[in-house]
Amino acid sequence: LKEMQSREAQQKIGRASRSRLLRQSRDRRKVQLDNQHQRLKHLLLKKEVESHAQTQERLKRMALEQKLLKSSRNQQQVAEARLQKLKEQATWEEEQIQRAKAQAEANEREQQRHKEALARVTEHRIQQAAVAAEAQVQQRAALARQKNE
């Protein structure tokens, strides 16, 4: 009877030991699975954070590129407007030069016509004076001849 009780006690101890080992093994497996789950969760969260950071960086870069493009377009429009204004100013100045040149030529022609008219009037007066002087000389000669007769 004691042997049977001892054997039963040994079997009970064996079952308890196996049960305890099995429970410990399950507990370790559960801890390993929990740890693995936590690592995967951490990796996924890390990847999500990295992806979000990369997305934010791309968005910032795109926004900066858009600003740069807009600034470049504005600068180009300003340059084109400035160039257009300079062209218009150059055209206006060229027109002013042409008008001034035409006016100067017209004035020169008018002055030439005026000089020619003055020269004709002067020539006519000289001729009249010469005719009058000749007539006076002949009149005096005639008077002198009369006196001498």
QUIHU-V396484 format. One record per residue. RES is the residue in three letters. D_CENTER is the distance of its C-alpha to the mean C-alpha in Angstrom with 1 decimal. Layout:
res & d_center
RES & D_CENTER
RES & D_CENTER
//
This chain:
res & d_center
LEU & 108.0
LYS & 106.4
GLU & 105.0
MET & 103.6
GLN & 102.1
SER & 100.8
ARG & 99.3
GLU & 97.8
ALA & 96.4
GLN & 95.0
GLN & 93.5
LYS & 92.1
ILE & 90.6
GLY & 89.2
ARG & 87.7
ALA & 86.3
SER & 84.9
ARG & 83.4
SER & 82.1
ARG & 80.6
LEU & 79.1
LEU & 77.7
ARG & 76.3
GLN & 74.8
SER & 73.4
ARG & 71.9
ASP & 70.5
ARG & 68.9
ARG & 67.5
LYS & 66.1
VAL & 64.6
GLN & 63.1
LEU & 61.7
ASP & 60.3
ASN & 58.7
GLN & 57.3
HIS & 56.0
GLN & 54.4
ARG & 52.8
LEU & 51.4
LYS & 50.2
HIS & 48.6
LEU & 46.9
LEU & 45.6
LEU & 44.3
LYS & 42.7
LYS & 41.0
GLU & 39.9
VAL & 38.4
GLU & 36.7
SER & 35.4
HIS & 34.1
ALA & 32.4
GLN & 30.8
THR & 29.7
GLN & 28.2
GLU & 26.5
ARG & 25.0
LEU & 23.9
LYS & 22.3
ARG & 20.5
MET & 19.4
ALA & 18.2
LEU & 16.2
GLU & 14.8
GLN & 13.9
LYS & 12.2
LEU & 10.3
LEU & 9.5
LYS & 8.6
SER & 6.4
SER & 4.7
ARG & 5.0
ASN & 4.3
GLN & 1.2
GLN & 2.9
GLN & 5.3
VAL & 5.4
ALA & 5.8
GLU & 8.1
ALA & 9.8
ARG & 10.4
LEU & 11.8
GLN & 13.8
LYS & 15.2
LEU & 16.2
LYS & 17.8
GLU & 19.6
GLN & 20.7
ALA & 22.0
THR & 23.8
TRP & 25.3
GLU & 26.4
GLU & 27.9
GLU & 29.8
GLN & 31.1
ILE & 32.3
GLN & 34.0
ARG & 35.6
ALA & 36.8
LYS & 38.1
ALA & 39.9
GLN & 41.3
ALA & 42.5
GLU & 44.2
ALA & 45.8
ASN & 47.0
GLU & 48.4
ARG & 50.2
GLU & 51.6
GLN & 52.8
GLN & 54.4
ARG & 56.2
HIS & 57.3
LYS & 58.6
GLU & 60.5
ALA & 62.0
LEU & 63.1
ALA & 64.5
ARG & 66.5
VAL & 67.8
THR & 68.7
GLU & 70.5
HIS & 72.3
ARG & 73.5
ILE & 74.6
GLN & 76.6
GLN & 78.1
ALA & 79.0
ALA & 80.6
VAL & 82.6
ALA & 83.6
ALA & 84.6
GLU & 86.5
ALA & 88.3
GLN & 89.1
VAL & 90.5
GLN & 92.6
GLN & 93.8
ARG & 94.9
ALA & 96.6
ALA & 98.4
LEU & 99.5
ALA & 100.6
ARG & 102.6
GLN & 104.2
LYS & 105.2
ASN & 106.7
GLU & 108.8
//
